[in-house]
Amino acid sequence: MNQRTRAEDALFALRGVSVRFGGIQALTGAALEIRPHEVLGVIGPNGAGKTTLFNVVCGFVTPDSGELFWQGRPVSRQRPSELAGKGIARTLQGLGLFEQMSVLENVMVGADCHGRAGFWTSLLGVRRAFRDDLALADRAHSVLAELGIDTYAHRLPGSLPYPVRKRVALARALVSEPQLLLLDEPASGLSNDEMAELGELIRSLTDRMAVMFVEHHMDLVMSVCDRITVLDFGKVIAHGSPHEVKHDPAVLAAYLGNEVGQRAEA
C-alpha cells in the first residue's frame, strides 16, 4: 500500500480509523486520502467494510479511534448536517428523494446552502428575497440540464424511471457546488450503457471537484478512477492506480481471481 500524500496535503483524509459494532470489527486502522480534482474508488469483497468506511466519511458513523482531516485540518467529529457547509455533498443508495416535491424542488433543497434564508424557510412561508428564489431555481435548472433531465423538472420523482431518479439525486448533490462529492454505489440498477454514461459524467466533474465512490462494478471503477483503495475484512490491503491494484497479489487473493483478476489478464 502506497500512501505518499500527507493528510495535511489531501482534501480529505482518514488515518488509523477503527470501528467496532458489538463483537464485529468493521474497520481496523483504515486510512485513505482524497486529493483535489481526482476520482477515488473504494472496492472490496462483500463484508469488507466499504459501507462503514463511506459512513465514516459522511459522518453517519463515529469511529472508535483514528483521525479525520478536512483540507489539512483535524476534524474532531464529522456530522452529516455540517457536510454542505464544508463543501461536501453525497448521494446514497436509497436516493432519499421527497416524493411529494417536484424534481426541481428536490434539487433546490440541495442548493439550500447558497440561499440567504434557505429553501425550507421558503416552503414554510417565511418572507425572503424573490431574487434569491430565482437564483436557486436557476441553479437547479442548470444542473438538471447538465445531467440531461431538465425536461423532468416539474414531474414527481415517483413517476420517473429509476435511472432518472438516480440522476435527480445526483443533481441535488451537484447543485451545492461541492469540493468533494461522495457517491454510494452510483451504478446500482443501471444498464451497461447507462453505466458508461455515468463514468463519462464522473470524469467530467473533476475540473471542479474531487469524487470518492464506493462501487462493486469493476468495469466502472477501473475505467474512471485515478486511484483505488481496496478493503478486505475491514483493513486496507491495497492502494494505488487501477493498473497497480488489479495486479496486486493481495487484491487478487481477496477476490479469489474473480473480476479484478480477469481484468488483470486483459
Secondary structure as UniProt FT lines:
FT   HELIX           7..9
FT   STRAND          12..21
FT   TURN            22..23
FT   STRAND          24..34
FT   TURN            36..37
FT   STRAND          39..43
FT   TURN            46..47
FT   HELIX           50..58
FT   STRAND          65..70
FT   TURN            71..72
FT   STRAND          73..75
FT   HELIX           80..82
FT   HELIX           83..86
FT   STRAND          88..91
FT   TURN            93..94
FT   TURN            99..100
FT   HELIX           103..110
FT   HELIX           112..114
FT   HELIX           119..123
FT   TURN            124..125
FT   HELIX           130..146
FT   TURN            147..148
FT   HELIX           150..152
FT   TURN            153..154
FT   HELIX           157..159
FT   HELIX           162..174
FT   TURN            175..176
FT   STRAND          180..184
FT   TURN            186..189
FT   HELIX           192..204
FT   HELIX           205..207
FT   STRAND          210..214
FT   HELIX           218..224
FT   STRAND          227..232
FT   TURN            233..234
FT   STRAND          235..240
FT   HELIX           242..246
FT   HELIX           249..254
FT   TURN            255..257
FT   HELIX           260..264
//
